[in-house]
Each structure stands twice: as structure tokens, then as C-alpha cells.
Amino acid sequence: MRTRVSILVVAGLMLLYSGNATARDSRGVDPQIAGLQVALSAQRYYPGAIDAIPGIATVSAVRSFQRRHGLPPTGSAGQATQSALGKLGRPLFGVRTIKPGMAGWDVSVLQFLLTLNGFGVGTLDGLFGPRTRAAVVAFQRQSQLVPDSVVGPETQKALCPRRDCESMPSSRAPAGATYRVHPGDTLTTIASRTGTTVAALAEVNAIDPDAVLFVNRRLRLPRVRVEAAWPQEDVPPASVRTIVERTAVKSGIAPGLALAVAWVESGYQANVRSSTGDWGPMQVSPPAWDFVESVILKRSVAHTVRGDIRVGILYLRHLLSEFGGDERLAIAAYHQGAAGVRERGLLPETRSYVAAVQAVARR
């Protein structure tokens, strides 16, 4: 399987970079991000291709890693995050001379750049092994450099002449497509049409989910999509709302609270899945789903719209109990995680999320 994956990754890279440099730049490629992606992939936080594009999948993986390691989930890979990533988390490409036998972020970037230039290294794993050494020597010979397998300043510059390789990785999602607001539009209807979520739209545009939208305003569209691998059910938003309301009543929590969480998370959409695996109207994360199944219910729940709603509401009820009925903290924990709330308090993005949910609940 690893060989197959590496072949697919290399093939994908060759297709991705077959255009000219101008086309590559327009796609928001940052070679340093390849090092970040390899480090996250090694710890099973990032399942995507090593493409050096700082898109939403990479940002989400960084945030998941940061939450797990007690760091502020900013989505930006600063020094603390790099240190937490271990031997593949540092140093950045261009900081040191790279030699055979070394491992690190810069080795991952080196492997990416070699592959980009047509010199295959096999799996991009951040380890300077024999295949990487052979690729370096071949590149140096082609570039009329001393073929000593030592990647110093000259070889590094030849591999990546642009300033991208000298910069700190931002790991921020690049601007994607935009949507022009039409009369009668709401974030719910826009999210439904564009295959994203209300929460994601609000976050990427830095707006209140409950705010009035002005006609002709341009909104950035986040890269959150409907995941075809999950069951697709034809459940309209009105029916989702009804299911959420009834399930909340049966579960003993305020329907208004459950409805508000569902609205902010998905706009009552049935089949939305984020790049981090949160799925359905309640956007239940895999760890939360596992917790409800193994601790609360002690049995599995079908991956259906009704199952997602049930799991999400049971998890919300658990959080209300864990925080002594404090609705604000329970909402915060739904977004940030209970441990994160207890250990670090409410992060800025969490405070915005709580405010949005409470505003919807008061309507």
C-alpha cells in the first residue's frame, strides 16, 4: 500500500506541476508547506497529497494537531507547533546544510522539490536515505554542481530559486472562489448552494452568522465539501430541523440550543462533511462519535442523518452535564473540546462561535 500511495503522490505531483511557473504561483503553492504536510501525515493528522498547497485540509490538520497537543488551534504552524511535531517539525528548508542520514522538515521539502524537478525519491518521508541521495546527485549533475550529495546553499537555490523557500509557512487557506450575494440570500441558502457550511462561511469571511447580508457583496467560499464517501440522503433542511427539534426534546435538552448548534454548524444540511471528518447536520467529529458510542450508548450508531443528529445532541447533553449546566461552556466545548476549554479557556474563535450559537438560540 505504501508503494502504491507513493506512486500516486508522485504522479499527482507531476500532473500538478506540469504547467509553467506562473500557473504554479497562482495556485498558492508554498514549498515549505510540503514539510508541514509530511510531518502531519507521519502522525496521521493529514491524509491528503503532499502538494505544498496551504488549503483548508492542511489548516484543519494543523488545528486538530494543535488541539490534541494543548496548543491554541490557530491553524498556523509557528515554532511551538513545529517543536511539537518532533524530528520532522524542524528546521525549515534553507536554514542548514542537508546531508545524507539527516531527517527533518527541510528534508521533506527537499524531497518535494526533487520530485517537482523530475527526480523521484519514492515516498516523501522526511528521511535522507539512499533514494533521496541518488536523486540529489542526479540533480546536481544536471545543474552542473558538484555531485557530492550535500545540499548546501547552491543546491538549495538551484532547487528553489524563489523566495518561497525562505519564508515561514503561513498554512492559511488561500482565497478560493467567491459568491455574489443575491436578494433574499442567507448564509444557509448560500452554504446549501455551494456545498459548504454556515460556520465555515462565517469564519472565512469574518462575519456574524446572524448578520444581514448586503446584496452584491462578495463572499469568499471556504473549501469544505460534501463527502461522497459517506451515505448521501435526500433530507431537506426543513426535515433536518424537525429531526433536530424532536431528538432534542427526547434527549432532554432545550430544542432551541440544539437547533442553534445545527444551524451554525451546517445550516441544517444533511450531507456536509468537513476536511477534518466532521460530518452531518451536527458536524460531529470522529472522536466525539466514538465517545458517544463507547461511553454513553455502549453500542454503535448508524452513519445516517438521524444518527449524526442523535450523536451530536447526546454529546451536547454530555457537555452540559460536564460543565454543570453552563450553556456557554458546553457550547464552547462542542467547538473547542472539553479539555481545551478547561485547560486554556475560550479561544477567540471559540468566543465568536459561542456568541453566534447563542444569538441564533435567542431568535
Salt bridges, closest charged atoms under 4 A:
ASP25 OD1 - ARG162 NH1 2.18
ASP106 OD2 - ARG96 NE 2.62
ASP164 OD2 - ARG162 NH1 3.14
GLU166 OE1 - ARG163 NH1 3.63
ASP185 OD2 - HIS182 ND1 3.58
ASP185 OD1 - ARG193 NH1 2.66
GLU203 OE2 - ARG63 NH2 3.01
ASP210 OD1 - ARG363 NH1 2.80
GLU227 OE1 - ARG225 NH2 2.94
GLU322 OE1 - HIS318 NE2 2.99
GLU322 OE2 - ARG342 NH1 2.16
GLU349 OE2 - ARG67 NH2 3.58
GLU349 OE2 - HIS335 NE2 3.41
